[in-house]
Amino acid sequence: MSEVHGILVAFTLSLIAAAVFIFFERLCLGYFAERVTRKYRGEYVRALLNHDVEYIENVSPGKLGQRYSEESSRIINGLGPGLGIFIRSAACLVCGVCIGLYYVRLLHSSHS
């Protein structure tokens, strides 16, 4: 019974640690995505101001705003959750392979 209790405590602590890491991952990547979008906004406005008036008159102001809005949403979605899921998946893959190789070595050494 003591062994089961120890496993449950370890599992609970790992879940709590995972929740804390996921929270900080979302927080940091969300902050990063917002900063990139803010910089992108400044560059976009600067590029628009460098265009001729004819260009701005030919393209409706609504389309310019819509284009910026769509692009910034793509940036936030790509850098926020998308990047976090990719990093977490890669880390799980590496950890799983390492743990698997360790136990394969452990099983082979116990049979020898």
N, C-alpha and C positions, 0 to 999 in steps of 0.2 A: 504493500500500500504506500509506503514511503517513496518508492521509485515512481509510482504514478503521480503522486503529489509533486515531486520534483519536476517531472516532465510538464505537468500542468502549469506550474509556476514559470518554468522557462518559456513555455508557449505563450503565456499571458504577457510576460515581459517583452518577448519579441514582437507581439502584436502592438503593444504600447509604443515601443521604439519605432516600429514601422509607421504607425499613425503620426508620430511626432515628425519623422523624416519626410513623410508625404506632405504634411502641413507646411514645413519649411521649404520643400521643393516647390510647391505651388506658389508660396509667397515670393520666393526669390525669382522664379521664372516669370511670374506675373509682373513683378517690378521691372525685370529686365526687358520684357516685351513692351511694357509701357514706355520705358526710356527710349527704346529703339524707335517706337512709333512717334514719339515726340520729336526725335531728331529727324525722322523721315518727314514729318509735317513741316518742319522748318525748311528742309531742302526742297520740298514740293512747292511751298509758297515762293521761295527764292527763285526757283526755275520758272514759275508762272510769271513772276514780275520781270524776268529777263526776256519774255516773249514780246512780240509786237502786239499792238492793240488789235490788229486785224485778226490775229489768231484767237484772241480771247473773244472777239465778237463773233467769229465763225463757230466756235464751240460754246454751247450754252453754259451759263454758270452752274446750272443744275448738274450737268454732266461732269463738270470739273469736280464739284463736291462729291458726287456719287462715286467717281473713280477713286478719289482719295479715301472715301469711307470704305469701299470694298477692299482696297489694297491694305489699309490699316487693319481691317478685320482679319485678313489672311495672315498678316504678320503676327498679330496677337495669337491667333489660333495655332499657327505653326511653331512659334517660339514658346508659347505657354504650355498647354497640355501635350501637344504633339512631341515636343522635345523631351519633356519629362517622361512620357511613356516610353520613348525610344531608349533613353538612358537607363530607366528602371528595367526594361526588358533585357538590355545588354548586360547589366549587372547581374540579373537573375540567371542568364545563360552562363556567364563566366563562373558564378558561384556554384551553379548546378554541376557544371563540368568538373570543377575542382573537387567538390564533395564526392562526385561519382568516382573520379580517379583515385581519391584517397581511400574510399571503401573497397574499390577493386584491389588496390595494393594490399590493404589490410586483410581481405579475404584470401588472397594468394599467399601471403606470408603465414597465415594461420594454418593453411592446408599443407604447407611444406614442412 
